[in-house]
């Protein structure tokens, strides 16, 4: 019903935002190649594309986070070039971020009025808590948000924090509001509320840019859909004229057939057994499974479903409450990373920048850090530069890392090459079980294929790979079996060959 | 357009090396104004003072690589200088019961131990309680100062300056290593040289050294990679403490006395030297050679200013400005530009 209502409103065809011929190049990557986007007033415009297609980069160019190399942006026919997101906000262009940038230790209204605290009066420079409270209350009532303005942000669930972010965008009288994957951590009920608010904003004449991977949502909420692929504009069509299959075809393009290497690994005997693993400080509860030699075991689930926590608890970098881990039928303790490495486990973390790379150190230091003791001179505990150089060289050639030399700082490499360096680091510890958390996040399409190939090669060598991913096609394409996590529990296990995305999604929502 | 880029590039190079350029200009200027500044006695003097101040900078350098700092250094030097001077003496005021000076090696081991102990407290608090090194070493600085004052009140000393040091102690440190052109080079230059080599090996050729840089550049990643982060941090601070202990041992004899103010503000010079030498507060970056150069350059400046008879009070202002400029230039290199 809302949809018909919306399309009726869509008759008002005022163009609010027009981005034309936007180009942006990063060293070695053409992130945006003449991309155009036109958003009309009173419509929801979906922006779709795979990870790395350039959606976020396009938005960052709009908000001045990145400076575009070429192209023009028009807001209501006026040419604009925002220097930062604050300037964009003041001009009525707001964004509800995927990763919420909020002052978590402050309360709701502090966050709402951050950067523009109201004064008590024109002559008194003190901030007026009362005004802040009243205005916030009024705004929340208007949007039917039920949150206490004095509540501290960190005590609220992500969904409510997101509502605050939306209210903030509305309070700036924003004409364009960008939603970047807003539903990834919301329950169904919360999604309904979000859609209600979005529809309300649309009816007021706002232009909404809605970035999401979820087809059903897109087809339900949006009026127009723009699809991007590999930094290029592919199509803009009315949502009504599109089907899910068409969208997929447009998003994936012709590469659909060979996005994944041929699976020729042979699954052997059980190697790793995890028994009722329960975490001390996260909601991971009672997870048991078996992983086999030569197997690629996927772990699916929504954000904060306990996927990452599962790996962290196996590897011993999160505190376990109970549960046992067996390797080759023998119990291993894995109380910390050192012990786990000694027990032949390896872990590639999700946040490559935060917990993976040593950004300012060179390739050699990044490659050898986990296995330094192997490179001593014979008999004396001093490191041999020759051995360090040799193994680093091996790492670079085995992973086909593209780098000028091994003394290059890792931060100057692309995401995919950084990931290869970290993989090499782990292979040098000679692991039997590799725990990979989002191994292809933030990596461009070509490099993804290479990472998949590396993963499968490892499996072929008889290693066990456990791989967490948010991208379901990737799990279906690379894994043998897939565990589905939901609300910190294991919701089910499916065979990658016979399952469907729908089955996995249903399981993922089981305890959410 | 290209012209503009070129100019910008040259400007960048000048800015990034501004510290060295300023110092080079200063040296030339001083040499012209006071030609004795570049004569042999002055050069040996500069090298000796550099050697004296090097160990403490080598110690603090490690703390800075961990993105930390250590402001307790000067007071640890003071304490260990007082301990050395009270035990290796001819007038036993702190320990009236003693009749002869304690054995040299024993005292050296003792002060290294004392330094290591303070370093352990620093490192443990930083690693275990996740406190910022500034706060931790601020506390230990005060605590150590209190201990120095109490120590100097022991026996019949009554808080006085310790002097009348044993001859073997003084000659072991300030004795002549060799003479060039009639100018004596003191023995502690050799000790400082040996310490520099040891620290170079530790930083560059040991697992501990590589781990230190890893922890400094990304503590979380180091932990995931199997580095024992806590042990690494504690060891860096202990190693620094040992260096302060040795500095105290050298300084007692070098200055020929020790009191509650010995070592005061040594950490300022050492931190400044490290930063000038490219040990960055960003963490995970630094070289021993850089520290040596940093200490040397700073010493050249100070000696030069003395030659010009610059007001002693003015020296503090200049020192402050040098640290500020050096840090600003250093930070420039690591800022992420958008």
Interface residues (C-beta under 8 A of the other chain):
Chain A: X65 X66 X67 X315 X317 X337 X338 X340 X341 X347 X349 X354 X355 X356 X357 X358 X359 X360 X361 X365 X368 X369 X370 X372 X373 X376 X381 X382 X383 X425 X429
Chain B: X201 X204 X205 X206 X207 X210 X211 X213 X214 X217 X218 X220 X221 X222 X223 X224 X225 X226 X227 X228 X282 X283 X284 X285 X334 X338
